[in-house]
């Protein structure tokens, strides 16, 4: 399923995910790095004001970022 969002949407999610990982696991990728991984879910960008994202892909990527924090913590 696709969804229209503003351009800062993925950055806000990345910052929130970084903060959550740091609280839970005391380790995390930076929000910039997480945000770069989220670029894979962008379908299209319109007029520098909004973009179309694949929500299913975003959900998978968010879970993957949490798994990376857990894997790094177990090393």
N, C-alpha and C positions, 0 to 999 in steps of 0.2 A: 504494500500500500504506500502511496506517495503522499507527501504533505508539503504545503508551501510554508516557509518560515523566513524570518529576517536573516540578514547576513551574519549577525553575531550569535545566532542560536547555538551553533556547534561549539563556539568558543566558551559560551556560558556552561554548556553541558560538560566540556572538557575540564573547566576550572572546578566545577562541582565534583566531578569524578576524582580529580587529583586530591581534593580536600578530603573526600570520603576515604580514599585509599590510604592517605597519610594517617587519618584517625584510626582506621581499623588495623592496618598492617605496618604502619610506620615507614613505609616505602611506597614510592609511586613514580611513574614517568611524569615529566613536567606536563603542564597543561598544553603547552605548545606542541609537544610531541604527540600527545593524545589527540589534539585537534588535527594534526597532519594525518593520523590514521583514519579519522572520521571523514576525510576528503573522499574516501572510497564510496561513501553513501550519497554523495551529491549527484543528482541526475542532470540538473540544468540550473543556470543562474540567469536571472532576468533583470535587466535595467539597473544594476547596482543597488537594488532595493529589496529583492527577495530571491529565494532559491527553492528549488524543488528537491526534496530528499526522499530516499527510500527508507521508510521507518523500520522495516524488517531488518535491513542491512545495518542500520544504526543500532538496533537492539543487540544484534550479534556482535558488533564491534565493541559496544559498551561492556558486554559480558567478557569479551576477550581481554579488554584492558584490566578488568578486575582479576582475571586469571593470571595475567602477567605479573600483577602485584603480588598475588599469592605465591606463584612459582618463584619469584625473586626472594620472597620471605623464607621459603623452605630451603634455600641453598645454604 
